């Protein structure tokens, strides 16, 4: 179990690195576009590239943020519960999140398949949409594993 958790941490860290590099690229591209636009020579397709990169940044960053517990939690409700009821509530919320991310990932795979079958591309520079949809779908399924490990930690008494 610990080996799987370590592998999940490594994969999440790599995906987070990709998200960070993509965010840096978006920043540089936007600055370059603004500067070149002032001279009358904008970068064609900047809006499309930034939109696709934003999906990569958000999707690829989610598993690492969840592993690091970087999301906002409403703990003031849980503070009044007994440890056993706190574990039940934490488990219940994670099961709901797992169901949500399975649903999102499944639908993103379907959307990616539709994009691939139809040949859907961005209007200006003809970037295909399906790789981004597939990549974010994989990240959604990795997020499910993050919360499965959270549930295991909760009931082992290792959570938080």
Secondary structure as GFF3:
##gff-version 3
##sequence-region A 1 160
A	DSSP	alpha_helix	2	38	.	.	.	ID=ss1
A	DSSP	alpha_helix	46	67	.	.	.	ID=ss2
A	DSSP	alpha_helix	75	78	.	.	.	ID=ss3
A	DSSP	alpha_helix	83	118	.	.	.	ID=ss4
A	DSSP	alpha_helix	130	156	.	.	.	ID=ss5
###
